[in-house]
Amino acid sequence: MSSSIRRSAQSDTLTRLAQAIAVAVSATLAGCQSTSQVSPDAAHTPNIAARAKQKPVWLSQKPSPQAPQDIWERMRQGFQLQETAGVNPRIEQQRLWFASNPSFLENAGERGSLYIHYIVERLEERNMPLELALLPVIESAYNPMAYSRANAVGLWQFIPSTGRYFNLRQTRFYDGRRDITASTTAAMDYLTRLHDMFNGDWLLALAAYNAGEGTVSRAIERNEKLGLPTDYWNLPLPAETQAYVPKLLALSQVVLAPDAYGVNLNPIANEPYFQVVEINQRMDLSKVAAVANIDEDELFQLNPAFKQRTTIDGPQHLLVPTSKAQLLTASLSTMRPEELISPRSLKPVFETADDSEPEDVKRTYRVKRGDSLAQIAKANKVETKDLQRWNKLSGNKLKVGQTLVMQDTRAPKASGKRINTVVAANSKASQTKQTQYKVQQGDSLYVVAKRFNVEMQHLKRWNPRMGKALKPGQMLTVYSPH
């Protein structure tokens, strides 16, 4: 081996030795650092093992909570008003009532099981307190057919004027105040407006929803002049409004811990109960129910705004149980229009729409408590003096239950046939017979009203002492046409 080759080999050996020493020193330093961070027992564990024991990043992160299976639990998680409650005797009084009457909330929950999920989702979209999903319990016991003495209607109990202000159309065949989706949107629009009007105070907004913004505003102005607090709890409001907000807060507390108050809230699946199905023709709900194998009463409970159970004057869609939506959509695409309309819907009778017949010929109005002649004339777009003339009224005095004709009974002979038809229909409607009906097992107010083809509010008026729930053996008075 030449000297030059030998020197080159020695140089390579020295280089490799230096690299080995550098690696060893680095390993020693790393080992010292790692031993300062582990227990004495692990001081001699290789560095690679120490690194292997560290938790992966994805394991150190908290898993996102699962969505509740029960809509009641979802509601509880979205409650926002409990901090404003505190210890308050007005709330405690209402809470005691709910605890003493557990069936009220239980029954309302059963009725509301069709609608609560939809309402909760709409509230969440607007970041509104989920206690507001319990407002229909206070307003209507979650009965879309509820009707008050003030002529308030539906889940959210809109009176006619407020309903029209929030675009809830009201005709003889469709009442938007009963429409589940339309009235819910209107109620949330109204509550949002009141919330903004009263500077983000939900309690004042709720009080105004019950008594009107004018009543609450005047109470605030009064307290300001007297140097008194202007929060809800200190305002001089009507007795009903004094109890209204505590009632909702108490109800929310019962829902938070139903077992503590002896209330049995049946679970409601946290999933949509119904689906919107678009339609493009008139159809009877009974026919739709048969086509899609849906219980007819259930379909009407989802679409109570169609007062004659026929899709006239309303939106071009139906609410259908989610499990039946696909079947209905497929069936509608293969059926002829006449297959979805009952023969009675095709007859131009008094209570059926007929576009060829003038609107003024077929209108009548039954006077309700609190009505005035001027109000009725304005609502029906006629003059007060004409209303007096058509009904031979000498003054403005009206009787509850009185029927007013909304057209000139002295119309020309050319249209006499149609007018006579209307008069005959009115005459026939007034000739009723009284029936005593014995309540059977499983009967409900809705079932009895349907059986006799009468309105539920009439059934309630005829039987003022029947109570909130029917009992087998109970006798009801029913007035029906001969």
C-alpha positions as CSV (number, residue, x, y, z in Angstrom):
1,M,0.0,0.0,0.0
2,S,1.4,3.4,-1.0
3,S,1.8,6.1,1.6
4,S,-0.8,8.3,-0.1
5,I,-3.4,5.5,0.1
6,R,-2.5,4.8,3.7
7,R,-3.0,8.4,4.7
8,S,-6.3,8.5,2.9
9,A,-7.6,5.4,4.8
10,Q,-6.5,6.9,8.1
11,S,-8.2,10.1,7.3
12,D,-11.5,8.2,6.6
13,T,-11.2,6.3,9.8
14,L,-10.7,9.5,11.9
15,T,-13.7,11.1,10.2
16,R,-15.9,8.1,11.0
17,L,-14.6,8.1,14.6
18,A,-15.4,11.8,15.0
19,Q,-18.9,11.3,13.7
20,A,-19.5,8.4,16.1
21,I,-18.3,10.5,19.1
22,A,-20.6,13.3,18.0
23,V,-23.6,11.0,17.9
24,A,-22.8,9.5,21.3
25,V,-22.5,13.0,22.9
26,S,-25.8,14.0,21.4
27,A,-27.5,10.9,22.7
28,T,-26.0,11.5,26.2
29,L,-27.2,15.1,26.2
30,A,-30.7,14.0,25.1
31,G,-30.8,11.3,27.7
32,C,-30.0,13.9,30.4
33,Q,-32.8,16.1,29.3
34,S,-35.3,13.3,29.2
35,T,-34.3,12.0,32.7
36,S,-35.1,15.4,34.1
37,Q,-38.8,15.1,32.9
38,V,-39.6,11.5,33.9
39,S,-39.8,9.6,37.2
40,P,-36.6,8.1,38.7
41,D,-37.8,4.6,37.8
42,A,-37.9,5.6,34.1
43,A,-34.5,7.3,34.1
44,H,-32.8,4.5,32.3
45,T,-35.7,3.9,29.8
46,P,-34.5,4.6,26.2
47,N,-35.5,8.0,24.8
48,I,-37.5,6.3,22.0
49,A,-39.8,4.6,24.6
50,A,-40.3,7.9,26.5
51,R,-41.5,9.5,23.3
52,A,-43.8,6.6,22.5
53,K,-45.6,7.1,25.8
54,Q,-46.7,10.7,24.9
55,K,-50.4,11.0,24.0
56,P,-51.2,11.6,20.4
57,V,-52.7,15.0,19.7
58,W,-56.1,13.7,18.7
59,L,-56.4,11.7,21.9
60,S,-55.6,14.8,24.1
61,Q,-58.6,16.7,22.6
62,K,-62.0,16.3,24.2
63,P,-64.5,14.5,22.0
64,S,-67.5,16.7,21.0
65,P,-70.6,15.9,23.0
66,Q,-73.1,13.7,21.3
67,A,-76.5,15.2,20.3
68,P,-79.2,14.3,22.8
69,Q,-81.6,11.5,21.8
70,D,-84.5,13.2,23.6
71,I,-85.9,16.6,22.5
72,W,-86.5,17.5,26.2
73,E,-82.8,17.2,26.9
74,R,-82.0,19.3,23.9
75,M,-84.3,22.0,25.2
76,R,-82.7,21.9,28.6
77,Q,-79.3,22.5,27.1
78,G,-80.6,25.7,25.4
79,F,-82.4,27.3,28.3
80,Q,-81.2,30.9,28.8
81,L,-83.8,32.5,31.1
82,Q,-83.1,30.6,34.4
83,E,-80.5,33.1,35.6
84,T,-83.2,35.8,35.6
85,A,-85.5,33.7,37.8
86,G,-83.9,33.5,41.2
87,V,-86.1,32.8,44.2
88,N,-89.4,34.4,43.5
89,P,-92.7,33.7,45.2
90,R,-94.7,34.3,41.9
91,I,-92.6,31.6,40.2
92,E,-92.9,29.2,43.2
93,Q,-96.7,29.6,43.1
94,Q,-96.9,28.6,39.5
95,R,-94.4,25.8,40.0
96,L,-96.6,24.4,42.8
97,W,-99.6,24.4,40.4
98,F,-97.7,22.4,37.7
99,A,-96.5,19.9,40.4
100,S,-100.1,19.6,41.6
101,N,-101.4,19.1,38.1
102,P,-98.8,16.8,36.4
103,S,-101.2,15.6,33.7
104,F,-101.4,19.2,32.2
105,L,-97.8,19.2,31.1
106,E,-97.8,15.4,30.3
107,N,-100.8,15.8,28.0
108,A,-99.5,19.0,26.4
109,G,-96.2,17.2,25.7
110,E,-98.0,14.3,24.0
111,R,-99.9,16.8,21.7
112,G,-96.8,18.8,21.1
113,S,-94.7,15.8,20.2
114,L,-95.6,16.4,16.5
115,Y,-94.3,20.0,16.6
116,I,-91.7,20.5,19.3
117,H,-88.7,19.4,17.3
118,Y,-89.5,21.9,14.5
119,I,-90.0,24.7,17.0
120,V,-86.8,23.9,18.8
121,E,-84.8,24.0,15.6
122,R,-86.2,27.3,14.5
123,L,-85.4,28.8,17.9
124,E,-81.8,27.5,17.7
125,E,-81.4,29.0,14.3
126,R,-82.2,32.4,15.7
127,N,-80.3,31.8,19.0
128,M,-83.4,32.4,21.0
129,P,-84.0,30.9,24.4
130,L,-85.3,27.4,24.1
131,E,-87.7,28.1,27.0
132,L,-89.8,29.7,24.3
133,A,-90.6,26.2,22.9
134,L,-92.7,25.9,26.0
135,L,-94.7,29.0,25.3
136,P,-97.4,27.0,23.3
137,V,-97.9,25.0,26.4
138,I,-99.0,28.2,28.2
139,E,-100.8,29.6,25.2
140,S,-102.7,26.6,23.9
141,A,-101.6,23.4,25.7
142,Y,-100.0,22.6,22.3
143,N,-103.4,22.3,20.7
144,P,-103.4,23.9,17.2
145,M,-107.2,24.0,17.3
146,A,-107.3,26.1,20.5
147,Y,-109.7,29.0,20.4
148,S,-109.9,31.7,23.1
149,R,-112.6,34.1,24.1
150,A,-110.5,36.9,22.6
151,N,-110.8,35.1,19.2
152,A,-107.1,34.0,19.4
153,V,-106.3,30.9,17.5
154,G,-103.6,28.2,17.1
155,L,-100.5,27.1,18.9
156,W,-99.3,30.6,19.4
157,Q,-102.8,32.2,19.9
158,F,-102.8,35.0,17.4
159,I,-105.8,37.3,17.4
160,P,-107.0,38.2,13.9
161,S,-105.4,41.7,13.6
162,T,-101.9,40.6,14.9
163,G,-102.1,37.5,12.6
164,R,-102.7,39.7,9.6
165,Y,-99.9,42.0,10.6
166,F,-97.5,39.0,10.5
167,N,-98.9,37.8,7.1
168,L,-101.1,35.0,8.5
169,R,-103.9,34.9,5.9
170,Q,-107.4,34.2,7.2
171,T,-110.3,33.1,5.0
172,R,-113.2,30.7,5.3
173,F,-111.1,27.8,4.1
174,Y,-107.6,28.6,5.5
175,D,-106.4,30.2,8.7
176,G,-102.7,30.9,8.8
177,R,-102.9,31.3,12.6
178,R,-103.4,27.5,12.7
179,D,-100.6,26.8,10.2
180,I,-97.9,25.1,12.2
181,T,-94.9,26.5,10.2
182,A,-96.4,29.9,9.2
183,S,-97.6,30.7,12.8
184,T,-94.3,29.6,14.3
185,T,-92.4,31.9,12.0
186,A,-94.8,34.7,12.8
187,A,-94.5,34.1,16.6
188,M,-90.7,34.2,16.4
189,D,-90.7,37.3,14.3
190,Y,-93.1,39.0,16.8
191,L,-91.0,37.9,19.8
192,T,-87.8,39.0,18.2
193,R,-89.4,42.4,17.4
194,L,-90.5,42.8,21.1
195,H,-87.1,41.7,22.3
196,D,-85.4,44.4,20.3
197,M,-88.1,47.0,21.3
198,F,-87.4,46.4,25.0
199,N,-83.6,46.5,24.7
200,G,-82.9,42.8,24.8
201,D,-85.1,42.1,27.9
202,W,-86.8,38.7,27.3
203,L,-89.1,39.0,30.3
204,L,-90.5,42.4,29.1
205,A,-90.8,40.9,25.6
206,L,-92.9,38.0,26.9
207,A,-95.1,40.3,28.9
208,A,-95.7,42.3,25.8
209,Y,-96.5,39.2,23.8
210,N,-99.3,38.6,26.3
211,A,-100.6,42.1,27.0
212,G,-99.4,44.1,24.0
213,E,-96.4,46.4,23.7
214,G,-98.5,49.4,24.4
215,T,-99.5,48.1,27.8
216,V,-96.0,47.3,28.8
217,S,-94.6,50.6,27.5
218,R,-97.1,52.6,29.5
219,A,-96.3,50.7,32.6
220,I,-92.6,51.4,32.1
221,E,-93.3,55.1,31.6
222,R,-95.4,55.3,34.7
223,N,-92.7,53.7,36.9
224,E,-90.1,56.1,35.3
225,K,-92.1,59.1,36.3
226,L,-92.5,57.8,39.9
227,G,-88.8,56.9,40.1
228,L,-89.6,53.2,40.5
229,P,-87.7,50.2,38.9
230,T,-88.8,49.4,35.4
231,D,-88.0,45.7,35.3
232,Y,-90.8,43.2,34.7
233,W,-91.2,42.2,38.3
234,N,-91.9,45.8,39.4
235,L,-94.3,46.9,36.7
236,P,-98.0,47.4,37.3
237,L,-99.3,45.0,34.7
238,P,-102.7,43.2,34.3
239,A,-103.2,40.2,36.6
240,E,-102.9,37.7,33.7
241,T,-99.6,39.2,32.6
242,Q,-98.4,39.2,36.2
243,A,-98.7,35.5,36.1
244,Y,-97.7,34.9,32.5
245,V,-93.9,35.2,32.7
246,P,-93.7,33.3,36.1
247,K,-95.8,30.6,34.5
248,L,-93.3,30.1,31.7
249,L,-90.3,30.2,34.1
250,A,-91.9,27.8,36.5
251,L,-92.8,25.4,33.6
252,S,-89.1,25.5,32.4
253,Q,-87.9,24.6,35.9
254,V,-90.3,21.6,36.0
255,V,-89.0,20.5,32.6
256,L,-85.4,20.8,34.0
257,A,-86.2,18.3,36.7
258,P,-89.6,16.6,36.0
259,D,-89.0,13.7,38.4
260,A,-88.5,16.1,41.3
261,Y,-92.1,17.4,40.7
262,G,-93.8,14.1,40.0
263,V,-94.1,14.8,36.3
264,N,-93.6,12.0,33.8
265,L,-92.4,13.5,30.5
266,N,-92.4,10.8,27.8
267,P,-89.3,10.9,25.6
268,I,-89.7,12.6,22.3
269,A,-87.2,11.6,19.6
270,N,-84.8,14.4,18.7
271,E,-85.6,14.2,15.0
272,P,-88.0,15.8,12.6
273,Y,-91.5,14.4,13.0
274,F,-92.8,15.8,9.7
275,Q,-91.6,16.8,6.2
276,V,-92.9,19.3,3.8
277,V,-94.3,17.8,0.6
278,E,-95.0,20.2,-2.3
279,I,-98.4,20.0,-4.0
280,N,-99.7,21.8,-7.1
281,Q,-103.5,21.0,-7.1
282,R,-106.5,21.0,-4.8
283,M,-106.9,17.9,-2.8
284,D,-108.8,16.5,0.2
285,L,-106.8,15.5,3.2
286,S,-108.8,12.3,3.6
287,K,-107.8,11.3,0.1
288,V,-104.1,12.2,0.8
289,A,-104.2,10.2,4.0
290,A,-105.6,7.1,2.2
291,V,-103.0,7.4,-0.6
292,A,-100.0,7.6,1.8
293,N,-101.4,5.3,4.5
294,I,-101.5,8.1,7.0
295,D,-104.0,8.3,9.9
296,E,-106.4,11.0,8.7
297,D,-106.6,12.7,12.1
298,E,-102.9,12.9,12.3
299,L,-102.7,14.5,8.9
300,F,-105.2,17.1,9.9
301,Q,-103.3,17.8,13.2
302,L,-100.3,18.5,11.0
303,N,-102.3,20.7,8.6
304,P,-105.0,22.3,10.8
305,A,-105.0,25.5,8.9
306,F,-107.2,23.9,6.1
307,K,-110.5,24.4,7.9
308,Q,-112.5,22.3,5.5
309,R,-109.8,19.6,5.2
310,T,-109.3,20.6,1.6
311,T,-106.2,22.5,0.3
312,I,-108.0,25.7,-0.7
313,D,-106.6,29.2,-0.2
314,G,-103.5,27.9,1.6
315,P,-99.8,27.3,0.7
316,Q,-99.0,24.8,-2.0
317,H,-97.6,22.2,0.4
318,L,-98.6,19.7,3.1
319,L,-96.8,18.6,6.3
320,V,-96.6,14.8,6.3
321,P,-95.0,12.4,8.8
322,T,-91.4,11.9,7.7
323,S,-91.8,8.2,7.3
324,K,-94.6,8.7,4.8
325,A,-93.3,11.6,2.7
326,Q,-91.5,9.5,0.1
327,L,-94.6,7.3,-0.4
328,L,-96.8,10.3,-0.8
329,T,-94.5,12.0,-3.3
330,A,-94.3,8.9,-5.4
331,S,-98.1,8.4,-5.3
332,L,-98.9,12.0,-6.2
333,S,-96.8,11.7,-9.3
334,T,-98.9,8.9,-10.7
335,M,-102.4,9.9,-9.7
336,R,-104.9,12.0,-11.7
337,P,-106.2,15.2,-10.0
338,E,-109.8,14.0,-9.8
339,E,-108.6,11.0,-7.7
340,L,-107.6,13.4,-4.9
341,I,-110.8,15.3,-4.6
342,S,-114.0,14.0,-2.9
343,P,-117.3,14.5,-4.8
344,R,-118.5,17.0,-2.1
345,S,-115.5,19.2,-2.9
346,L,-116.7,19.6,-6.5
347,K,-120.2,20.8,-5.5
348,P,-120.7,24.6,-5.5
349,V,-122.3,24.6,-2.0
350,F,-122.3,27.4,0.5
351,E,-119.1,26.4,2.3
352,T,-117.1,25.4,-0.8
353,A,-115.1,27.8,-2.9
354,D,-116.5,28.5,-6.3
355,D,-114.4,31.0,-8.3
356,S,-117.3,31.8,-10.6
357,E,-119.6,32.9,-7.8
358,P,-119.2,36.5,-6.5
359,E,-117.7,36.7,-3.1
360,D,-120.3,39.0,-1.7
361,V,-123.2,36.6,-2.4
362,K,-121.9,33.8,-0.1
363,R,-120.6,35.6,2.9
364,T,-122.2,35.6,6.4
365,Y,-120.7,36.4,9.8
366,R,-121.6,35.1,13.3
367,V,-121.2,37.7,15.9
368,K,-118.7,36.9,18.7
369,R,-118.3,38.4,22.2
370,G,-116.7,41.8,22.0
371,D,-117.6,42.4,18.3
372,S,-118.9,45.8,17.2
373,L,-120.7,46.7,14.0
374,A,-117.9,49.0,12.9
375,Q,-115.2,46.3,13.4
376,I,-117.2,43.7,11.5
377,A,-117.8,46.1,8.6
378,K,-114.1,47.0,8.4
379,A,-113.0,43.4,8.6
380,N,-115.4,42.4,5.8
381,K,-114.6,45.5,3.7
382,V,-118.2,46.8,3.7
383,E,-119.8,50.0,4.9
384,T,-121.4,50.1,8.3
385,K,-124.6,51.6,6.9
386,D,-124.8,48.9,4.3
387,L,-124.4,46.3,7.0
388,Q,-127.3,47.9,8.9
389,R,-129.5,48.0,5.8
390,W,-128.8,44.5,4.7
391,N,-129.6,43.1,8.2
392,K,-132.4,45.6,9.0
393,L,-130.6,47.0,12.0
394,S,-131.8,50.3,13.4
395,G,-128.8,50.9,15.6
396,N,-125.4,49.4,16.4
397,K,-126.5,46.9,19.0
398,L,-125.5,43.2,18.3
399,K,-126.2,39.9,20.1
400,V,-123.6,37.2,20.5
401,G,-124.4,34.4,18.1
402,Q,-126.4,36.6,15.7
403,T,-125.8,35.9,12.0
404,L,-125.2,38.9,9.8
405,V,-125.5,38.8,6.0
406,M,-122.7,40.4,4.1
407,Q,-124.5,41.1,0.9
408,D,-127.6,43.0,-0.4
409,T,-130.6,40.6,-0.1
410,R,-132.4,42.8,-2.7
411,A,-130.2,41.6,-5.5
412,P,-131.5,41.5,-9.1
413,K,-133.6,38.5,-10.1
414,A,-130.8,37.4,-12.5
415,S,-128.8,36.3,-9.5
416,G,-131.7,35.3,-7.4
417,K,-131.1,31.6,-7.8
418,R,-127.7,31.8,-6.2
419,I,-128.9,34.1,-3.4
420,N,-131.8,31.7,-2.6
421,T,-129.2,28.9,-2.4
422,V,-127.3,30.9,0.3
423,V,-130.4,31.7,2.2
424,A,-131.5,28.1,2.1
425,A,-128.1,27.0,3.4
426,N,-128.3,29.5,6.2
427,S,-131.8,28.4,7.1
428,K,-130.8,24.8,7.1
429,A,-127.8,25.5,9.3
430,S,-130.1,27.2,11.8
431,Q,-132.4,24.2,12.0
432,T,-130.5,22.0,14.5
433,K,-131.4,19.2,16.9
434,Q,-130.0,18.6,20.3
435,T,-128.3,15.3,21.0
436,Q,-127.0,13.9,24.3
437,Y,-123.8,11.9,23.6
438,K,-122.2,9.5,26.1
439,V,-118.4,9.7,26.0
440,Q,-116.8,6.4,25.1
441,Q,-113.4,5.0,26.1
442,G,-110.7,6.6,23.9
443,D,-112.9,9.6,22.9
444,S,-111.3,13.0,22.7
445,L,-112.8,16.4,22.1
446,Y,-111.5,16.3,18.6
447,V,-112.9,12.9,17.9
448,V,-116.4,13.8,19.2
449,A,-116.4,17.1,17.2
450,K,-115.4,15.2,14.0
451,R,-118.1,12.5,14.6
452,F,-120.9,15.1,14.7
453,N,-119.2,17.4,12.1
454,V,-119.1,20.4,14.4
455,E,-116.3,22.8,15.5
456,M,-114.5,21.9,18.8
457,Q,-115.0,25.4,20.1
458,H,-118.7,25.0,19.7
459,L,-118.6,21.7,21.6
460,K,-116.8,23.5,24.4
461,R,-119.3,26.3,24.5
462,W,-122.2,23.9,24.6
463,N,-120.6,22.0,27.5
464,P,-118.9,24.7,29.7
465,R,-118.5,22.3,32.6
466,M,-117.0,19.3,30.8
467,G,-113.4,20.0,32.1
468,K,-110.1,19.8,30.3
469,A,-110.3,16.1,29.5
470,L,-113.2,13.9,28.6
471,K,-114.1,10.9,30.8
472,P,-115.9,7.7,29.8
473,G,-119.5,7.9,30.7
474,Q,-119.6,11.7,30.7
475,M,-122.7,13.2,28.9
476,L,-122.2,15.9,26.2
477,T,-124.7,18.1,24.6
478,V,-124.3,18.4,20.8
479,Y,-126.3,20.5,18.4
480,S,-126.2,19.1,14.9
481,P,-128.3,19.8,11.7
482,H,-131.5,17.8,11.2
